[in-house]
Amino acid sequence: MNRDANGRCLKNRNRDINLIKEQKSLCEVTVKPELRVLLIVNATMKIAQLITPALCIILTLSVCVASGQAKKKVVAKSKPATTVTKAPPPLPFATDAEIADGKEMISKSDCLACHKIEEKLVGPAYTLIAAKYPQNQKSLDTLTKKIITGGKGVWGPVPMAPHPAISQADADKMIKYILTLNTKNPATSTK
């Protein structure tokens, strides 16, 4: 007969194992104490065989996740390309019609008794006025008021005579003509 390492008969052991397999529950089977230890060891080994690969997978995954978090690269989000559009050129300070009307009104009024285009007479030359004041609404308002109500002290001791007969619209055209004489002082949008 075949015997195990302890000298027990393998035929009886195999028969006992077969009996246990045939039973529906271990609780209903009466098993010898030696066989019970053998079954527990055998069951433990099978459980260990199942658990070992599962533990390896879990360990591998945890190492991968940990190393992935440690080596996580920061990817900068790219901003959508913005197209740079040029601002439209500023509107002209005065239209050609306003400039022509202003020049004609100056030639028909008494302005040329005190002012010339490029020479100082009693008052400043128009080119000096254009160089001093930028082409914007604030300058237009200031100089229009000086034409209508008069002014003093800006260009010297001689005051400018008021011209109440000139309308605001006409005075605006006259000033627009004068300010456009200086091309170095372009129109601005400040008020």
C-alpha positions in Angstrom: 0.0 0.0 0.0 1.0 3.6 -0.6 1.8 5.6 2.5 2.4 9.3 3.1 5.5 10.8 4.8 4.0 10.0 8.2 3.3 6.4 7.3 -0.4 6.7 7.0 -2.2 4.9 4.3 -3.0 7.1 1.3 -5.9 5.0 0.3 -7.8 5.8 3.5 -6.9 9.5 3.1 -8.2 9.6 -0.5 -11.3 7.8 0.6 -11.9 10.3 3.4 -11.4 13.2 1.0 -13.8 11.7 -1.5 -16.4 11.4 1.3 -16.1 15.0 2.2 -16.5 16.0 -1.5 -19.6 14.0 -1.7 -21.2 15.7 1.3 -23.0 19.0 0.8 -21.7 20.6 3.9 -18.5 20.1 6.0 -20.6 20.4 9.1 -22.4 17.1 8.3 -19.2 15.1 7.9 -17.3 13.6 10.7 -13.7 14.0 9.9 -10.7 12.7 11.7 -8.6 15.4 13.3 -5.5 14.7 11.1 -7.6 15.0 8.0 -9.2 18.2 9.3 -5.8 19.8 9.5 -4.9 18.6 6.1 -8.1 20.0 4.6 -7.5 23.3 6.3 -3.9 23.5 5.0 -5.1 22.5 1.6 -7.9 25.2 1.6 -5.5 27.8 2.9 -3.1 27.0 0.1 -5.9 27.4 -2.5 -6.9 30.7 -0.9 -3.3 31.8 -1.0 -3.1 30.9 -4.6 -6.1 33.1 -5.4 -5.1 35.9 -3.1 -1.5 36.1 -4.2 -2.2 37.2 -7.8 -4.9 39.6 -6.6 -2.5 41.2 -4.1 0.1 41.5 -6.9 -2.4 43.3 -9.1 -3.5 45.6 -6.3 0.1 46.4 -5.5 1.0 47.0 -9.1 -1.9 49.3 -9.6 -1.2 51.3 -6.4 2.4 51.8 -7.5 1.4 52.9 -11.0 -1.2 55.3 -9.6 1.3 56.7 -7.1 4.1 57.1 -9.6 1.6 58.6 -12.1 0.6 61.2 -9.5 4.2 62.0 -8.6 5.3 62.4 -12.2 2.1 64.1 -13.3 3.0 66.7 -15.9 1.3 70.1 -15.9 0.0 70.7 -19.3 -0.5 74.4 -20.0 -3.8 75.0 -21.7 -3.2 77.0 -24.9 -5.2 80.1 -25.3 -7.2 80.4 -28.5 -5.3 82.4 -31.1 -6.4 86.0 -31.0 -6.4 87.9 -34.2 -5.1 91.4 -34.0 -7.2 93.8 -35.9 -6.1 97.2 -36.6 -8.2 100.0 -35.2 -10.0 101.9 -38.0 -8.3 105.1 -38.7 -9.8 108.0 -36.8 -12.4 110.1 -38.6 -11.1 113.3 -39.9 -11.4 116.2 -37.6 -13.2 118.2 -40.3 -14.7 117.3 -43.6 -13.4 118.9 -46.8 -16.7 120.8 -47.1 -16.3 122.2 -43.5 -12.8 123.2 -44.2 -13.7 125.0 -47.5 -16.7 126.7 -45.8 -14.5 127.9 -42.9 -11.8 129.3 -45.2 -14.5 131.1 -47.2 -16.1 132.6 -44.0 -12.8 133.8 -42.8 -12.1 135.5 -46.1 -15.5 137.3 -46.0 -15.2 138.4 -42.3 -13.0 140.9 -40.5 -10.7 138.2 -39.2 -8.0 139.0 -41.7 -7.7 142.5 -40.2 -5.9 141.0 -37.1 -4.8 137.5 -38.3 -2.9 136.1 -41.3 -2.2 132.5 -42.2 1.5 132.5 -41.5 2.3 135.9 -40.0 1.5 137.6 -36.7 -0.3 140.9 -37.0 -2.3 142.1 -34.1 -3.2 138.6 -33.2 -1.4 135.3 -33.7 -1.0 133.6 -37.1 -3.4 130.8 -37.8 -0.5 128.3 -38.1 0.6 129.3 -34.5 -3.0 128.7 -33.3 -3.0 125.3 -35.0 0.3 124.4 -33.5 -0.9 125.3 -30.0 -4.3 123.6 -30.0 -4.8 119.9 -30.8 -7.6 118.9 -33.3 -10.2 117.8 -30.8 -13.6 118.8 -29.5 -12.2 120.6 -26.4 -10.1 122.9 -28.5 -13.0 123.5 -30.9 -15.3 124.5 -28.1 -12.7 126.8 -26.5 -11.8 128.6 -29.7 -15.4 128.9 -30.9 -16.3 130.6 -27.6 -13.3 133.0 -28.0 -14.5 134.0 -31.5 -18.1 134.7 -30.3 -17.3 136.3 -26.9 -13.8 137.5 -27.3 -10.7 136.8 -25.3 -7.6 138.2 -23.8 -4.2 137.4 -22.3 -3.4 134.1 -24.2 -1.4 135.7 -27.0 -0.3 138.9 -25.4 -1.8 142.1 -24.0 -4.1 143.0 -26.9 -7.6 141.5 -26.3 -9.5 139.7 -29.1 -12.7 141.6 -30.1 -16.0 139.6 -29.7 -18.0 138.6 -32.8 -21.5 137.9 -31.5 -23.0 138.1 -35.1 -21.1 134.9 -36.0 -23.2 131.7 -35.3 -21.7 128.8 -33.3 -21.9 126.6 -36.4 -20.0 129.1 -38.6 -17.4 129.7 -35.9 -16.9 125.9 -35.6 -16.2 125.7 -39.3 -13.7 128.6 -39.1 -11.9 126.9 -36.2 -11.8 123.6 -38.0 -10.2 125.3 -41.0 -7.6 127.0 -38.7 -6.7 123.8 -36.8 -6.3 121.7 -39.9 -3.5 124.0 -41.1 -1.1 122.1 -38.8 -0.6 118.5 -40.1 1.8 117.7 -37.3 -1.0 118.0 -34.8 -3.5 115.3 -35.9 -7.0 114.9 -34.7 -7.6 113.2 -31.3 -10.7 111.9 -29.6 -10.4 113.7 -26.2 -13.1 116.0 -25.2 
